[in-house]
Amino acid sequence: MLLFLMVACSDGTSDSDGSPTLELLSPHDGDTVCGTPLVIEARVTNFTLTNEDIEDPPPGEGHLHVYLNGQEVAQAGQETVEINDVKDGEYQLKCDLALANHDALDPYVGTDPIYITVDAKACAK
């Protein structure tokens, strides 16, 4: 299931040299969350998010890739993404920034993997 959504991520540390940063704000490592939808919130700095696919993108413009268990499940151009119908289970969640042509940034900008549990019971809260 590949969704193209608008989202963004940042590592929360504003880099004084103007380098892009990515921080995963929610969920947190070890959280139990709803999977309908699975809501991911991030912060991106020094990088412009867009949903456009550009063959020869300008530097510093692109989108966020979101991965569950190593498989890309979303590409987004905003800082909040909702992924629908994620089945109950345990997942590794990771995201990174990519240029508008989907090439990884150099140097690479991504979050450390976290581990979450998706449980439909969390949706009732």
MOCORFEN-V359691 format. One record per run of one state. SS is the DSSP state (alpha for helix, beta for strand, coil for the rest). FROM is the first residue (numbers start at 0). LEN is the number of residues. Records with the same first field share a line. If there is no record, write none. Layout:
# MOCORFEN-V359691
SS = FROM-LEN + FROM-LEN
This chain:
# MOCORFEN-V359691
coil = 0-2 + 4-16 + 26-5 + 33-4 + 45-2 + 49-11 + 68-2 + 76-3 + 83-5 + 99-4 + 104-5 + 110-3 + 118-1 + 124-1
beta = 2-2 + 20-6 + 31-2 + 37-8 + 47-2 + 60-8 + 70-6 + 79-4 + 88-11 + 103-1 + 109-1 + 113-5
alpha = 119-5
